[in-house]
Amino acid sequence: MKRYIENKESNKYLELMNFKYKDYLKFINNKETNLKWTGVSIQNKIVNQYNMNLKIPLDKAFSFEKQPPSLEDTIMFFFKLICEINDNRNIDWVVKFDNNKYDWLSSKWEGKKKFRKLFNFFITEELPYSFKGGIILNYNLFLELLPELICYPYLLNRGSLNVFNKEDSFIIRITNHLSLDFISNKDSVFLKLIDKLNLKDYDIIQYNNSSVDVSKMVMK
């Protein structure tokens, strides 16, 4: 089985989930949509403050000297959250960019330890680093690459990654400001999971154009 999917194919993949991808892109860009969407963002308070006081230049994105003080804790928290959502199901996850303009990797980064497993995946699948589509990960591979995927948009100062599967009616956005966003055009059942977690160090921010007020569901 191939472990990648071209952008046109991934859009069809989303259509099967009753996701209209172009409409979804309008929602995350705060534009008028045909469907009703709801979105919430889980953001680490310390990282948010850090981001406001420091901008990482593109040419120094791989220096890693100036990391957020709680980068590892944030990665681990998001890792546990997504693992709980997966709930040991043997399902495939698709990971793709918000848009099609970014190459996944660059040969200039090969010596960087942060994304070693992601490089190994591309080499194993014989995918060019210039590939711009989605990658398909089974459960074990998804868990293996997940820590690298969580910090990928932030450390590279790139756009967000969309993470989704055929069974769950929501998209997880891993953003370049190190937040984890949940977006759905159906009844937001996944928010009940968020409500059960210890989020004292995290801000829960609702998307301005959400169709449902979720503040009472996620704030105790």
HUWO-V444326 format. One record per residue. D_LAST is the distance of its C-alpha to the last C-alpha in Angstrom with 2 decimals. Layout:
BEGIN
d_last=D_LAST
d_last=D_LAST
END
This chain:
BEGIN
d_last=44.41
d_last=43.82
d_last=40.57
d_last=40.39
d_last=40.21
d_last=41.60
d_last=39.45
d_last=41.14
d_last=40.56
d_last=36.85
d_last=36.48
d_last=38.16
d_last=35.85
d_last=32.88
d_last=34.82
d_last=34.93
d_last=31.13
d_last=31.34
d_last=30.25
d_last=32.42
d_last=32.37
d_last=33.99
d_last=31.51
d_last=28.66
d_last=30.34
d_last=30.54
d_last=26.81
d_last=25.93
d_last=28.63
d_last=27.19
d_last=30.23
d_last=30.83
d_last=30.38
d_last=31.89
d_last=28.89
d_last=25.32
d_last=23.03
d_last=19.33
d_last=18.26
d_last=15.35
d_last=16.10
d_last=14.63
d_last=16.31
d_last=16.99
d_last=16.83
d_last=20.14
d_last=21.85
d_last=20.99
d_last=22.62
d_last=25.46
d_last=26.10
d_last=26.46
d_last=29.09
d_last=31.06
d_last=32.60
d_last=34.31
d_last=37.70
d_last=38.53
d_last=41.58
d_last=39.66
d_last=36.72
d_last=38.06
d_last=38.75
d_last=35.51
d_last=36.31
d_last=33.41
d_last=30.38
d_last=26.82
d_last=26.21
d_last=23.53
d_last=25.15
d_last=25.72
d_last=22.24
d_last=20.82
d_last=23.45
d_last=22.72
d_last=18.97
d_last=19.81
d_last=22.68
d_last=20.67
d_last=18.20
d_last=21.23
d_last=23.02
d_last=20.33
d_last=20.58
d_last=24.34
d_last=24.20
d_last=27.85
d_last=29.19
d_last=32.57
d_last=31.92
d_last=33.06
d_last=30.83
d_last=32.22
d_last=31.55
d_last=32.97
d_last=32.82
d_last=31.56
d_last=35.23
d_last=38.57
d_last=39.89
d_last=38.95
d_last=40.98
d_last=38.89
d_last=40.87
d_last=43.78
d_last=46.62
d_last=46.09
d_last=42.86
d_last=44.39
d_last=44.70
d_last=41.05
d_last=39.33
d_last=35.85
d_last=36.74
d_last=39.43
d_last=38.01
d_last=37.56
d_last=41.18
d_last=42.32
d_last=40.71
d_last=42.59
d_last=45.79
d_last=45.54
d_last=44.93
d_last=47.67
d_last=45.46
d_last=46.59
d_last=44.30
d_last=44.71
d_last=42.94
d_last=40.37
d_last=39.12
d_last=36.47
d_last=36.63
d_last=36.01
d_last=34.61
d_last=34.67
d_last=31.94
d_last=33.71
d_last=34.74
d_last=31.31
d_last=29.84
d_last=32.81
d_last=32.41
d_last=28.63
d_last=28.31
d_last=31.10
d_last=29.67
d_last=26.30
d_last=28.15
d_last=31.01
d_last=29.94
d_last=28.80
d_last=31.87
d_last=34.24
d_last=32.72
d_last=32.97
d_last=31.21
d_last=28.34
d_last=28.84
d_last=27.85
d_last=27.15
d_last=27.48
d_last=29.21
d_last=30.85
d_last=28.52
d_last=25.07
d_last=24.73
d_last=22.93
d_last=24.01
d_last=22.49
d_last=23.57
d_last=24.25
d_last=24.87
d_last=27.32
d_last=24.75
d_last=23.14
d_last=20.08
d_last=19.27
d_last=18.91
d_last=18.56
d_last=20.70
d_last=21.85
d_last=24.03
d_last=23.05
d_last=20.19
d_last=17.36
d_last=17.03
d_last=16.28
d_last=12.77
d_last=11.92
d_last=13.22
d_last=11.15
d_last=7.89
d_last=9.68
d_last=10.67
d_last=10.32
d_last=9.73
d_last=9.99
d_last=13.36
d_last=12.62
d_last=12.05
d_last=11.03
d_last=13.77
d_last=14.91
d_last=18.69
d_last=20.27
d_last=22.36
d_last=19.85
d_last=20.85
d_last=17.45
d_last=14.40
d_last=11.68
d_last=9.08
d_last=7.35
d_last=7.81
d_last=6.62
d_last=3.81
d_last=0.00
END
